[in-house]
Amino acid sequence: MIGFAGEGDRATRSPEFPPWDASSGLRGDIGNRAVLDALQVESLMANLDASLRVHARAQFFSWTQGLLQGLIKHEVLVCALRNGEPLPLRIDSFSTSVPDSATFSELFQRDSSVAASLIKAWKERRFRPVICEAGEVSPNCSGAFARELQRVGASQVVAHGMHDVHGQVGSFFTFACRSGTLGPRQAYLVELALPFLHSAWIRTQIESATEGARPAPAGAGILTARELEILRWIYLGKSNYEVGAILKISPLTVKNHVQKILRKLNAVNRTQAVGKALETRILSP
């Protein structure tokens, strides 16, 4: 049950969050619930609604590194999807705080003991979120992956996943956060958001797998290859002059192409043309 702690509301707080268990590096009982205030409940609902519109990796990135940050603040998000038996994982990572987030997915995959340890701890806790420190002394998050997290100042980890009817992991998500930012409320928010995170991530994988086999979207043949190329640069915010410099054609030639694009898409301006192209999937995010 979500409690409100706003003005005029009476909320009963759950028991004090237990201290660290030094022997395991885990919190004593992640199962304790934390009271959410009205703003957090509003943010939660906005995120759940936004998750339903995620169908591609770019959309997943925009959501998790944008709106979701207001609910679950993190520096790095590592997503793992079971890709076979017993535990081969398909890994991807997302971050706006580090130059190359792919480093974390590579290290997470290379050091399989990290994923195995976190998932084991998660199962032992009856599929409840695991909070631990990243470091060499941690039994659940150490090695090169942990060292890289420490390097970027994201030394606290909360990990949670989804499982099938046999208790086998289906997907697993690891949020790396700045030290001192995790507590019962953050763990509870991860629990609440996880089913939607899982569903959105699954949809991006389906989209990616079927992209090559999907027939050309309706209207894709309306524009020529050059017009599609110019429209893509317009979508990325480039001016006619910049597009001309990129494509090594004159700005006037770009302008003529843009006028043809507007006529073909029945759009009054560049912004509307991009919107219609995205809506009809002539362009993909």
VEXDREN-2710 file (C-alpha; in Angstrom, 1 decimal):
% VEXDREN-2710
k/r/px/py/pz
1/MET/0.0/0.0/0.0
2/ILE/1.4/3.4/-0.9
3/GLY/1.1/5.9/1.9
4/PHE/0.9/9.7/1.4
5/ALA/2.8/12.0/3.6
6/GLY/1.4/15.3/2.3
7/GLU/-0.4/18.0/4.3
8/GLY/-3.6/16.8/5.9
9/ASP/-2.7/13.2/5.4
10/ARG/-1.9/10.8/8.2
11/ALA/0.8/8.2/7.3
12/THR/2.1/5.3/9.3
13/ARG/5.8/4.8/8.6
14/SER/7.3/1.4/8.3
15/PRO/9.9/0.2/10.8
16/GLU/13.4/1.8/10.7
17/PHE/15.5/0.5/7.8
18/PRO/18.0/-2.0/9.2
19/PRO/21.7/-1.3/9.1
20/TRP/24.2/-2.9/6.8
21/ASP/25.0/-6.5/7.3
22/ALA/28.8/-6.4/7.3
23/SER/29.1/-10.1/6.5
24/SER/27.1/-9.9/3.3
25/GLY/27.2/-6.3/2.2
26/LEU/23.4/-6.2/2.1
27/ARG/20.7/-4.4/4.0
28/GLY/19.0/-6.4/6.7
29/ASP/15.5/-6.4/5.2
30/ILE/14.7/-4.7/1.9
31/GLY/11.1/-5.8/2.4
32/ASN/10.3/-2.9/4.6
33/ARG/8.0/-0.4/2.9
34/ALA/8.7/3.4/2.9
35/VAL/6.0/6.1/2.7
36/LEU/5.9/8.0/-0.5
37/ASP/4.9/11.7/-0.6
38/ALA/2.4/13.1/-3.0
39/LEU/5.1/14.3/-5.4
40/GLN/6.7/10.9/-5.6
41/VAL/3.3/9.3/-6.2
42/GLU/2.7/11.8/-9.0
43/SER/6.2/11.1/-10.5
44/LEU/5.6/7.4/-10.2
45/MET/2.3/7.6/-12.2
46/ALA/4.0/9.8/-14.8
47/ASN/6.7/7.2/-15.3
48/LEU/4.4/4.3/-15.5
49/ASP/2.4/6.2/-18.2
50/ALA/5.6/7.1/-20.1
51/SER/6.9/3.5/-20.0
52/LEU/3.9/2.4/-22.1
53/ARG/5.1/4.5/-25.0
54/VAL/8.6/2.9/-25.1
55/HIS/9.0/0.6/-28.1
56/ALA/12.6/1.3/-29.2
57/ARG/16.0/1.5/-27.6
58/ALA/16.2/5.3/-28.2
59/GLN/12.9/5.7/-26.4
60/PHE/14.0/3.5/-23.5
61/PHE/17.2/5.6/-23.2
62/SER/15.2/8.9/-23.2
63/TRP/12.8/7.6/-20.6
64/THR/15.3/6.0/-18.2
65/GLN/17.8/8.8/-18.4
66/GLY/15.1/11.5/-18.3
67/LEU/11.8/11.2/-16.5
68/LEU/12.8/8.1/-14.5
69/GLN/15.8/9.9/-13.1
70/GLY/13.3/12.1/-11.1
71/LEU/12.0/8.9/-9.4
72/ILE/15.1/6.7/-9.2
73/LYS/18.2/8.8/-9.4
74/HIS/21.1/6.8/-10.8
75/GLU/24.4/7.3/-12.7
76/VAL/24.3/4.0/-14.6
77/LEU/21.6/1.5/-15.5
78/VAL/22.6/-2.0/-16.6
79/CYS/19.9/-4.1/-18.2
80/ALA/20.2/-7.9/-18.5
81/LEU/17.8/-10.2/-20.3
82/ARG/18.1/-14.0/-20.1
83/ASN/19.0/-15.3/-23.5
84/GLY/19.2/-19.0/-23.0
85/GLU/19.9/-21.6/-20.4
86/PRO/21.1/-21.7/-17.7
87/LEU/22.1/-18.0/-17.5
88/PRO/23.5/-16.4/-20.7
89/LEU/22.5/-12.8/-20.5
90/ARG/22.0/-10.2/-23.2
91/ILE/23.4/-7.0/-21.6
92/ASP/23.0/-3.3/-22.4
93/SER/23.7/-0.2/-20.3
94/PHE/22.6/3.4/-20.2
95/SER/24.0/6.6/-18.7
96/THR/24.2/10.3/-19.4
97/SER/26.9/10.8/-16.7
98/VAL/29.7/8.9/-18.3
99/PRO/31.2/9.3/-21.8
100/ASP/30.8/5.6/-22.8
101/SER/28.1/3.7/-21.0
102/ALA/28.9/0.6/-23.1
103/THR/31.9/0.1/-20.9
104/PHE/29.6/-1.0/-18.1
105/SER/27.7/-3.6/-20.1
106/GLU/31.0/-5.0/-21.4
107/LEU/32.4/-5.3/-17.9
108/PHE/29.2/-6.7/-16.5
109/GLN/29.1/-9.4/-19.2
110/ARG/32.9/-10.1/-19.0
111/ASP/32.8/-10.7/-15.2
112/SER/30.0/-13.1/-15.0
113/SER/30.5/-13.6/-11.3
114/VAL/29.0/-10.1/-10.7
115/ALA/25.7/-11.0/-12.4
116/ALA/25.7/-14.5/-10.8
117/SER/26.4/-13.1/-7.3
118/LEU/23.7/-10.4/-7.5
119/ILE/21.1/-12.8/-8.9
120/LYS/22.0/-15.3/-6.2
121/ALA/21.6/-12.7/-3.5
122/TRP/18.3/-11.6/-5.1
123/LYS/17.0/-15.2/-5.0
124/GLU/18.1/-15.7/-1.5
125/ARG/16.1/-12.6/-0.5
126/ARG/13.0/-14.1/-2.1
127/PHE/13.2/-11.9/-5.2
128/ARG/13.4/-8.6/-3.3
129/PRO/15.8/-5.8/-4.3
130/VAL/19.4/-6.1/-3.3
131/ILE/21.3/-3.1/-2.1
132/CYS/25.1/-3.3/-1.7
133/GLU/28.3/-1.4/-2.0
134/ALA/30.5/-1.8/-5.1
135/GLY/34.1/-2.7/-4.1
136/GLU/36.6/-5.4/-3.7
137/VAL/35.3/-6.3/-0.2
138/SER/31.8/-6.8/-1.5
139/PRO/30.8/-10.5/-2.1
140/ASN/28.2/-9.4/-4.6
141/CYS/29.7/-6.6/-6.6
142/SER/33.5/-6.5/-7.1
143/GLY/36.1/-6.8/-9.8
144/ALA/36.6/-4.5/-12.8
145/PHE/32.9/-3.7/-13.0
146/ALA/32.9/-2.4/-9.4
147/ARG/36.1/-0.5/-9.8
148/GLU/34.7/1.3/-12.8
149/LEU/31.6/2.2/-10.8
150/GLN/33.8/3.6/-8.0
151/ARG/35.8/5.6/-10.6
152/VAL/32.7/7.4/-11.7
153/GLY/31.4/7.9/-8.2
154/ALA/28.5/5.4/-8.4
155/SER/29.6/3.0/-5.6
156/GLN/26.1/2.0/-4.4
157/VAL/24.0/-0.5/-6.2
158/VAL/20.4/-1.6/-6.1
159/ALA/19.5/-4.6/-8.2
160/HIS/16.2/-6.2/-8.9
161/GLY/14.6/-8.4/-11.6
162/MET/11.7/-10.4/-12.9
163/HIS/11.4/-14.2/-12.7
164/ASP/9.3/-16.9/-14.4
165/VAL/7.1/-19.5/-12.7
166/HIS/10.2/-21.7/-12.0
167/GLY/12.0/-18.9/-10.2
168/GLN/14.5/-18.4/-13.0
169/VAL/15.5/-14.9/-13.8
170/GLY/13.9/-13.4/-16.9
171/SER/15.4/-9.9/-16.7
172/PHE/17.6/-8.1/-14.2
173/PHE/18.3/-4.4/-13.7
174/THR/21.2/-2.9/-11.8
175/PHE/21.0/0.8/-10.8
176/ALA/24.4/2.2/-9.8
177/CYS/24.0/5.3/-7.7
178/ARG/26.1/7.8/-5.8
179/SER/27.1/6.7/-2.3
180/GLY/24.6/7.6/0.4
181/THR/21.6/8.0/-1.9
182/LEU/20.0/4.6/-1.5
183/GLY/17.5/3.6/1.2
184/PRO/14.2/1.9/1.8
185/ARG/12.3/4.4/-0.3
186/GLN/14.5/4.0/-3.3
187/ALA/14.3/0.2/-3.0
188/TYR/10.5/0.4/-2.8
189/LEU/10.4/2.6/-5.9
190/VAL/12.5/0.1/-7.8
191/GLU/10.0/-2.6/-6.8
192/LEU/7.1/-0.5/-8.0
193/ALA/8.7/0.5/-11.3
194/LEU/10.3/-2.9/-12.1
195/PRO/7.3/-4.6/-14.0
196/PHE/7.0/-1.5/-16.2
197/LEU/10.8/-1.4/-16.8
198/HIS/10.8/-5.1/-17.7
199/SER/7.9/-4.7/-20.1
200/ALA/9.4/-1.7/-21.8
201/TRP/12.8/-3.4/-22.2
202/ILE/11.2/-6.5/-23.6
203/ARG/9.3/-4.4/-26.2
204/THR/12.6/-2.8/-27.3
205/GLN/14.1/-6.3/-27.8
206/ILE/11.1/-7.4/-29.9
207/GLU/11.3/-4.2/-31.9
208/SER/15.0/-4.7/-32.5
209/ALA/14.6/-8.4/-33.5
210/THR/11.9/-7.7/-36.0
211/GLU/13.3/-4.5/-37.5
212/GLY/15.1/-6.3/-40.3
213/ALA/12.0/-8.4/-41.2
214/ARG/9.5/-5.6/-41.0
215/PRO/8.1/-4.3/-44.3
216/ALA/8.7/-0.7/-45.2
217/PRO/6.3/1.6/-43.3
218/ALA/3.4/3.1/-45.1
219/GLY/4.5/6.2/-46.9
220/ALA/8.2/5.4/-46.9
221/GLY/8.3/5.3/-50.7
222/ILE/6.9/8.9/-50.8
223/LEU/10.3/10.4/-50.2
224/THR/13.5/9.8/-52.1
225/ALA/16.6/8.5/-50.4
226/ARG/18.1/12.0/-50.5
227/GLU/15.0/13.5/-49.0
228/LEU/15.0/10.9/-46.2
229/GLU/18.6/11.7/-45.5
230/ILE/17.8/15.5/-45.3
231/LEU/14.8/14.8/-43.1
232/ARG/16.9/12.8/-40.8
233/TRP/19.3/15.7/-40.3
234/ILE/16.4/18.1/-39.8
235/TYR/15.1/15.7/-37.1
236/LEU/18.6/16.0/-35.5
237/GLY/18.2/19.8/-35.4
238/LYS/20.4/20.8/-38.3
239/SER/19.8/24.0/-40.3
240/ASN/19.7/24.1/-44.1
241/TYR/23.3/25.5/-44.1
242/GLU/24.5/22.7/-41.8
243/VAL/22.8/20.0/-43.8
244/GLY/24.4/21.4/-47.0
245/ALA/27.8/21.4/-45.4
246/ILE/27.4/17.8/-44.2
247/LEU/26.1/16.5/-47.6
248/LYS/28.4/18.8/-49.6
249/ILE/25.5/20.5/-51.4
250/SER/24.4/24.1/-51.5
251/PRO/21.9/25.4/-48.9
252/LEU/19.6/26.4/-51.7
253/THR/19.5/22.8/-52.9
254/VAL/18.7/21.7/-49.4
255/LYS/15.9/24.3/-49.3
256/ASN/14.5/22.9/-52.5
257/HIS/14.5/19.4/-51.1
258/VAL/12.8/20.6/-47.9
259/GLN/10.0/22.3/-49.9
260/LYS/9.4/18.9/-51.7
261/ILE/9.4/17.1/-48.3
262/LEU/6.8/19.5/-47.0
263/ARG/4.6/19.1/-50.0
264/LYS/4.8/15.3/-50.0
265/LEU/4.1/15.1/-46.3
266/ASN/1.4/17.8/-46.4
267/ALA/3.2/19.7/-43.7
268/VAL/3.3/23.4/-43.1
269/ASN/6.8/23.5/-41.6
270/ARG/9.8/21.4/-40.8
271/THR/8.7/20.5/-37.3
272/GLN/5.3/19.2/-38.5
273/ALA/7.1/17.2/-41.3
274/VAL/9.3/15.5/-38.7
275/GLY/6.3/14.8/-36.5
276/LYS/4.4/13.2/-39.4
277/ALA/7.4/11.2/-40.5
278/LEU/7.9/9.8/-36.9
279/GLU/4.1/9.1/-36.6
280/THR/4.0/7.2/-39.9
281/ARG/7.4/5.6/-39.1
282/ILE/9.0/7.0/-42.2
283/LEU/11.6/8.1/-39.6
284/SER/12.4/6.1/-36.5
285/PRO/13.8/7.7/-33.3
END
